[in-house]
Amino acid sequence: MGSLGMIRKELGYLIVHEAHHRGLAMVSVRIFGRKLPQEILYGQWDREKKRSLR
């Protein structure tokens, strides 16, 4: 596996790992009886909104 393959593998791991922690945080909030606003649930995926904040 060349260096590009290793970079792709590491990047994939980082994305999956971040999603895992995000899921844990969301479940924890729900266990304590709270609801998360849609902006928090899906805000990080809204690229148009991110562009307007720059």
C-alpha positions as CSV (number, residue, x, y, z in Angstrom):
1,M,0.0,0.0,0.0
2,G,1.5,3.3,-1.1
3,S,1.4,6.5,0.9
4,L,-1.7,7.7,-0.9
5,G,-3.5,4.5,0.2
6,M,-2.4,5.0,3.8
7,I,-3.7,8.6,3.7
8,R,-7.1,7.4,2.4
9,K,-7.3,4.8,5.0
10,E,-6.4,7.2,7.8
11,L,-8.9,9.8,6.5
12,G,-11.6,7.2,6.4
13,Y,-10.8,6.2,10.0
14,L,-11.0,9.8,11.2
15,I,-14.4,10.3,9.6
16,V,-15.8,7.1,11.0
17,H,-14.3,7.9,14.4
18,E,-15.8,11.4,14.5
19,A,-19.2,10.0,13.5
20,H,-19.0,7.5,16.3
21,H,-18.4,10.2,19.0
22,R,-21.1,12.4,17.5
23,G,-23.5,9.5,17.8
24,L,-22.5,8.8,21.4
25,A,-23.1,12.5,22.3
26,M,-26.5,12.5,20.6
27,V,-27.6,9.3,22.4
28,S,-26.4,10.7,25.7
29,V,-28.5,13.9,25.3
30,R,-31.6,11.8,24.4
31,I,-31.1,9.5,27.4
32,F,-31.3,12.6,29.7
33,G,-34.6,13.6,28.1
34,R,-33.4,16.5,25.9
35,K,-34.0,17.2,22.3
36,L,-31.4,18.6,20.0
37,P,-32.3,21.3,17.6
38,Q,-32.2,20.5,13.9
39,E,-29.3,23.0,13.5
40,I,-27.2,20.9,15.7
41,L,-28.3,17.5,14.3
42,Y,-27.7,18.4,10.7
43,G,-25.9,21.8,10.8
44,Q,-22.4,20.4,10.2
45,W,-23.6,18.9,6.9
46,D,-25.1,22.2,5.6
47,R,-22.3,23.5,3.4
48,E,-24.2,26.5,2.2
49,K,-24.7,27.7,5.8
50,K,-21.0,27.2,6.6
51,R,-20.1,29.3,3.5
52,S,-22.3,32.2,4.7
53,L,-20.6,32.2,8.1
54,R,-17.2,32.9,6.6
